[in-house]
Amino acid sequence: MHKVYADYAATSKHKPPEVWEAMEHYLKEIGTSPGRGGYSLGLEADRIIFSARQKITRLFNGDKQNNVFFSLNVTHALNSVLKGFLKKGDHVVTSSMEHNAVARPLKALEDSGIIELTMVQCTKEGLLPQDEFEKAIRPDTRMIVITHASNVTGTIMPVKEVGEIAASKGIFYVVDCAQTAGVLPIDSKEIKADVLAFTGHKGLLGPQGTGGCYLSERAVQEIFTTVHGGTGSKSDLLTHPDFMPDKFESGTPNTMGIAGLNAALDWILRRGVHDIRAHEEKLTRLFLKGLQELSDKVIIYGPQDAAQQTSTVSINMEGYDAGEVSFILDRIYGIMTRSGLHCAPCAHQTIESFPEGTLRFSFGIFSTAEEVEYILDSLGDILAQK
Amino acid sequence: MHKVYADYAATSKHKPPEVWEAMEHYLKEIGTSPGRGGYSLGLEADRIIFSARQKITRLFNGDKQNNVFFSLNVTHALNSVLKGFLKKGDHVVTSSMEHNAVARPLKALEDSGIIELTMVQCTKEGLLPQDEFEKAIRPDTRMIVITHASNVTGTIMPVKEVGEIAASKGIFYVVDCAQTAGVLPIDSKEIKADVLAFTGHKGLLGPQGTGGCYLSERAVQEIFTTVHGGTGSKSDLLTHPDFMPDKFESGTPNTMGIAGLNAALDWILRRGVHDIRAHEEKLTRLFLKGLQELSDKVIIYGPQDAAQQTSTVSINMEGYDAGEVSFILDRIYGIMTRSGLHCAPCAHQTIESFPEGTLRFSFGIFSTAEEVEYILDSLGDILAQK
């Protein structure tokens, strides 16, 4: 049986071999913790983390590697940002296509009476109506949070245009790049975001247990520390350091994970994000075309245009339960997909697939046209059998 | 040149080979994210994490594996507990030997006017004066936080006795086991703690990027979620789930790290914590005896009694700077140690080594008597040269 992984939006199962080689090297030859020891092998751990910060900065066309902080995952990174910045009475504008990593912390802040929240309704394709969005902004709006691309439909948001709006009004601007870092070109200067939040284990091809943010100078100044602890710096003080990156990094980091991410970043920078995007766009086009031709029983969500979305495609098949098809694809055809609500209930409400959810396919740099054809054939098979 | 690692209190550089094997297996053969996909390989990731929870529960003689939550490190775990439990007006009692992972979050809560804090002064040996400690408890004391053993002097705290006090007064009780999990026997029923916070990469011999807590039923009920996000559960809701372990786990976990920790826990449970403790106690006794015989220029901090401390020993040498000796030990003798304040300024004030700090040695299960003798010989060498 073929084994086809089509769940890159959850995690990139396949990594460049350099990733584990770097992790094995760290574990077997270094193994120390960074920032805390004077011995040479401790400095090796420091160098790895420094190098990963440099590469994230380069990837996002940033200026200061110390404005990168690392965290367990993008959820923790976003929590640090949202809860460290927002204050009593702030108004926040976001979209109806957000992942729970954004929606749940914002909802918790709203429920506890700290913020007021406006969730701008997107179109059925998951597209952001820019006029509506701009109208939602109020004089007391202090933050805009938006996903760079939906994890349900792949819809790419107009982050540059929203950045212009935010900049013109002096509103703090957070972009959730969980689905796009390493997959779409991201230019911090062009997007004008105060925060680019990323995860290490999806498009960046690193291991799970890594994520973080690239921060603007304003973000560095205006976000307060929410996690306090040892930093290996200013150890004479009981107050947490206020300089980067220590301000947002407490306790021993996931050095081994960052070593893997560092190698993955090398690979991505060498290959080039434009090239990765071209590969994924080609596969998405092939897949969308195939789906459209397959049967009129197939409902495709999102823009249905490879240029307007990532390689994530959500579908349903009339008369079939998404979970059932996902199960059959795995057990009979060896195809790994994800069905359900994908931790994004509002997005499913927006595209009118709530509460049943969808069957989601997502491709990566190691996916092939043969795999896409095999998935299409398998779906055709399932449709033919009923 | 010999290469001797004597910084186990920072991280266990050496791991059982099974740890890397488990991580490599996860990365190459599984690679999926847990709790989020219906396909078989996704369930493999679930099983690893489930198995690690079971072993933590067994290690601490707990009852419910779902009362274990995992985090980036013990600092993040402690932050979740302290900030998720304490409310405006609460009084907290802690000791003067705490690491900044406890002291800094508590200080931040005090500084922002949320809690009142009493830090009970320990003796010069780092020992907790139980009478003083009990006197510090007030009618409005809602939490006691104490380290199981100091990361500076190794001093073991009377966590069982403090647990009796806490239980008799109904005070929420948090024990920081960063220095002791996997090294000293820890029985959740005997200690009567509401929270046992652990790190995965020190005595537990797992990789960095892992830590967490074992919680009592009271803790499960009374600690609020401070990090909100996707959990792969209750995905139809914008409110974070209130059941364990999802309540305290948001976003994709460090599955690879937990796979390594799971293998390390297997190794520890097979070997037995009593056996590990016996080995480390023997080496500590040898080292303390050697230091005492070395020169009257050597100042030894802490209890100077292997039975009353972990394998962590802090010293100074009259006429020498701790940082300088640490540097010489690394460069000339290949011995890795840690000098300075070890992220625990109050502990150094307590033992009267502030602000210069100490030279810290710490041993682990892979340390040998030969290494201890070599360190003693090297220190003798340095003393003889001046």
HADDOCK unambig.tbl for C-alpha pairs under 7 A between the chains (distance, minus, plus):
assign (segid A and resid 10 and name CA) (segid B and resid 33 and name CA) 6.92 0.50 0.50
assign (segid A and resid 11 and name CA) (segid B and resid 32 and name CA) 6.45 0.50 0.50
assign (segid A and resid 11 and name CA) (segid B and resid 33 and name CA) 6.35 0.50 0.50
assign (segid A and resid 13 and name CA) (segid B and resid 31 and name CA) 4.54 0.50 0.50
assign (segid A and resid 13 and name CA) (segid B and resid 32 and name CA) 5.48 0.50 0.50
assign (segid A and resid 31 and name CA) (segid B and resid 13 and name CA) 4.56 0.50 0.50
assign (segid A and resid 32 and name CA) (segid B and resid 11 and name CA) 6.46 0.50 0.50
assign (segid A and resid 32 and name CA) (segid B and resid 13 and name CA) 5.46 0.50 0.50
assign (segid A and resid 33 and name CA) (segid B and resid 10 and name CA) 6.90 0.50 0.50
assign (segid A and resid 33 and name CA) (segid B and resid 11 and name CA) 6.35 0.50 0.50
assign (segid A and resid 37 and name CA) (segid B and resid 338 and name CA) 5.42 0.50 0.50
assign (segid A and resid 38 and name CA) (segid B and resid 327 and name CA) 6.66 0.50 0.50
assign (segid A and resid 38 and name CA) (segid B and resid 338 and name CA) 6.77 0.50 0.50
assign (segid A and resid 39 and name CA) (segid B and resid 327 and name CA) 6.63 0.50 0.50
assign (segid A and resid 39 and name CA) (segid B and resid 330 and name CA) 5.70 0.50 0.50
assign (segid A and resid 39 and name CA) (segid B and resid 336 and name CA) 5.95 0.50 0.50
assign (segid A and resid 72 and name CA) (segid B and resid 72 and name CA) 5.40 0.50 0.50
assign (segid A and resid 73 and name CA) (segid B and resid 251 and name CA) 6.46 0.50 0.50
assign (segid A and resid 73 and name CA) (segid B and resid 252 and name CA) 6.53 0.50 0.50
assign (segid A and resid 75 and name CA) (segid B and resid 229 and name CA) 5.96 0.50 0.50
assign (segid A and resid 75 and name CA) (segid B and resid 250 and name CA) 6.54 0.50 0.50
assign (segid A and resid 75 and name CA) (segid B and resid 251 and name CA) 5.32 0.50 0.50
assign (segid A and resid 76 and name CA) (segid B and resid 227 and name CA) 6.73 0.50 0.50
assign (segid A and resid 79 and name CA) (segid B and resid 227 and name CA) 6.13 0.50 0.50
assign (segid A and resid 79 and name CA) (segid B and resid 228 and name CA) 6.99 0.50 0.50
assign (segid A and resid 100 and name CA) (segid B and resid 229 and name CA) 5.01 0.50 0.50
assign (segid A and resid 100 and name CA) (segid B and resid 230 and name CA) 4.92 0.50 0.50
assign (segid A and resid 100 and name CA) (segid B and resid 238 and name CA) 6.80 0.50 0.50
assign (segid A and resid 101 and name CA) (segid B and resid 228 and name CA) 6.79 0.50 0.50
assign (segid A and resid 101 and name CA) (segid B and resid 229 and name CA) 3.98 0.50 0.50
assign (segid A and resid 101 and name CA) (segid B and resid 230 and name CA) 5.46 0.50 0.50
assign (segid A and resid 102 and name CA) (segid B and resid 229 and name CA) 6.88 0.50 0.50
assign (segid A and resid 103 and name CA) (segid B and resid 238 and name CA) 6.54 0.50 0.50
assign (segid A and resid 104 and name CA) (segid B and resid 228 and name CA) 5.59 0.50 0.50
assign (segid A and resid 104 and name CA) (segid B and resid 229 and name CA) 5.38 0.50 0.50
assign (segid A and resid 104 and name CA) (segid B and resid 238 and name CA) 5.20 0.50 0.50
assign (segid A and resid 104 and name CA) (segid B and resid 239 and name CA) 5.92 0.50 0.50
assign (segid A and resid 104 and name CA) (segid B and resid 240 and name CA) 6.45 0.50 0.50
assign (segid A and resid 105 and name CA) (segid B and resid 228 and name CA) 4.95 0.50 0.50
assign (segid A and resid 105 and name CA) (segid B and resid 229 and name CA) 6.46 0.50 0.50
assign (segid A and resid 107 and name CA) (segid B and resid 238 and name CA) 6.66 0.50 0.50
assign (segid A and resid 108 and name CA) (segid B and resid 239 and name CA) 6.98 0.50 0.50
assign (segid A and resid 208 and name CA) (segid B and resid 253 and name CA) 6.65 0.50 0.50
assign (segid A and resid 208 and name CA) (segid B and resid 254 and name CA) 4.92 0.50 0.50
assign (segid A and resid 208 and name CA) (segid B and resid 255 and name CA) 6.29 0.50 0.50
assign (segid A and resid 208 and name CA) (segid B and resid 256 and name CA) 6.70 0.50 0.50
assign (segid A and resid 209 and name CA) (segid B and resid 209 and name CA) 6.66 0.50 0.50
assign (segid A and resid 209 and name CA) (segid B and resid 253 and name CA) 5.89 0.50 0.50
assign (segid A and resid 209 and name CA) (segid B and resid 254 and name CA) 3.82 0.50 0.50
assign (segid A and resid 227 and name CA) (segid B and resid 76 and name CA) 6.74 0.50 0.50
assign (segid A and resid 227 and name CA) (segid B and resid 79 and name CA) 6.14 0.50 0.50
assign (segid A and resid 228 and name CA) (segid B and resid 79 and name CA) 6.99 0.50 0.50
assign (segid A and resid 228 and name CA) (segid B and resid 101 and name CA) 6.77 0.50 0.50
assign (segid A and resid 228 and name CA) (segid B and resid 104 and name CA) 5.57 0.50 0.50
assign (segid A and resid 228 and name CA) (segid B and resid 105 and name CA) 4.95 0.50 0.50
assign (segid A and resid 229 and name CA) (segid B and resid 75 and name CA) 5.96 0.50 0.50
assign (segid A and resid 229 and name CA) (segid B and resid 100 and name CA) 5.02 0.50 0.50
assign (segid A and resid 229 and name CA) (segid B and resid 101 and name CA) 3.98 0.50 0.50
assign (segid A and resid 229 and name CA) (segid B and resid 102 and name CA) 6.89 0.50 0.50
assign (segid A and resid 229 and name CA) (segid B and resid 104 and name CA) 5.37 0.50 0.50
assign (segid A and resid 229 and name CA) (segid B and resid 105 and name CA) 6.46 0.50 0.50
assign (segid A and resid 230 and name CA) (segid B and resid 100 and name CA) 4.93 0.50 0.50
assign (segid A and resid 230 and name CA) (segid B and resid 101 and name CA) 5.47 0.50 0.50
assign (segid A and resid 230 and name CA) (segid B and resid 343 and name CA) 5.38 0.50 0.50
assign (segid A and resid 232 and name CA) (segid B and resid 343 and name CA) 6.14 0.50 0.50
assign (segid A and resid 235 and name CA) (segid B and resid 341 and name CA) 6.03 0.50 0.50
assign (segid A and resid 235 and name CA) (segid B and resid 343 and name CA) 4.90 0.50 0.50
assign (segid A and resid 235 and name CA) (segid B and resid 344 and name CA) 6.76 0.50 0.50
assign (segid A and resid 235 and name CA) (segid B and resid 345 and name CA) 6.26 0.50 0.50
assign (segid A and resid 236 and name CA) (segid B and resid 341 and name CA) 6.89 0.50 0.50
assign (segid A and resid 236 and name CA) (segid B and resid 345 and name CA) 5.07 0.50 0.50
assign (segid A and resid 236 and name CA) (segid B and resid 355 and name CA) 6.78 0.50 0.50
assign (segid A and resid 237 and name CA) (segid B and resid 345 and name CA) 6.64 0.50 0.50
assign (segid A and resid 238 and name CA) (segid B and resid 100 and name CA) 6.80 0.50 0.50
assign (segid A and resid 238 and name CA) (segid B and resid 103 and name CA) 6.53 0.50 0.50
assign (segid A and resid 238 and name CA) (segid B and resid 104 and name CA) 5.21 0.50 0.50
assign (segid A and resid 238 and name CA) (segid B and resid 107 and name CA) 6.66 0.50 0.50
assign (segid A and resid 239 and name CA) (segid B and resid 104 and name CA) 5.93 0.50 0.50
assign (segid A and resid 239 and name CA) (segid B and resid 108 and name CA) 7.00 0.50 0.50
assign (segid A and resid 240 and name CA) (segid B and resid 104 and name CA) 6.45 0.50 0.50
assign (segid A and resid 250 and name CA) (segid B and resid 75 and name CA) 6.54 0.50 0.50
assign (segid A and resid 251 and name CA) (segid B and resid 73 and name CA) 6.48 0.50 0.50
assign (segid A and resid 251 and name CA) (segid B and resid 75 and name CA) 5.34 0.50 0.50
assign (segid A and resid 252 and name CA) (segid B and resid 73 and name CA) 6.54 0.50 0.50
assign (segid A and resid 253 and name CA) (segid B and resid 208 and name CA) 6.67 0.50 0.50
assign (segid A and resid 253 and name CA) (segid B and resid 209 and name CA) 5.90 0.50 0.50
assign (segid A and resid 254 and name CA) (segid B and resid 208 and name CA) 4.92 0.50 0.50
assign (segid A and resid 254 and name CA) (segid B and resid 209 and name CA) 3.82 0.50 0.50
assign (segid A and resid 255 and name CA) (segid B and resid 208 and name CA) 6.28 0.50 0.50
assign (segid A and resid 256 and name CA) (segid B and resid 208 and name CA) 6.66 0.50 0.50
assign (segid A and resid 327 and name CA) (segid B and resid 38 and name CA) 6.69 0.50 0.50
assign (segid A and resid 327 and name CA) (segid B and resid 39 and name CA) 6.64 0.50 0.50
assign (segid A and resid 330 and name CA) (segid B and resid 39 and name CA) 5.72 0.50 0.50
assign (segid A and resid 336 and name CA) (segid B and resid 39 and name CA) 5.96 0.50 0.50
assign (segid A and resid 338 and name CA) (segid B and resid 37 and name CA) 5.41 0.50 0.50
assign (segid A and resid 338 and name CA) (segid B and resid 38 and name CA) 6.74 0.50 0.50
assign (segid A and resid 341 and name CA) (segid B and resid 235 and name CA) 6.01 0.50 0.50
assign (segid A and resid 341 and name CA) (segid B and resid 236 and name CA) 6.88 0.50 0.50
assign (segid A and resid 343 and name CA) (segid B and resid 230 and name CA) 5.36 0.50 0.50
assign (segid A and resid 343 and name CA) (segid B and resid 232 and name CA) 6.14 0.50 0.50
assign (segid A and resid 343 and name CA) (segid B and resid 235 and name CA) 4.89 0.50 0.50
assign (segid A and resid 344 and name CA) (segid B and resid 235 and name CA) 6.76 0.50 0.50
assign (segid A and resid 345 and name CA) (segid B and resid 235 and name CA) 6.25 0.50 0.50
assign (segid A and resid 345 and name CA) (segid B and resid 236 and name CA) 5.06 0.50 0.50
assign (segid A and resid 345 and name CA) (segid B and resid 237 and name CA) 6.65 0.50 0.50
assign (segid A and resid 355 and name CA) (segid B and resid 236 and name CA) 6.80 0.50 0.50
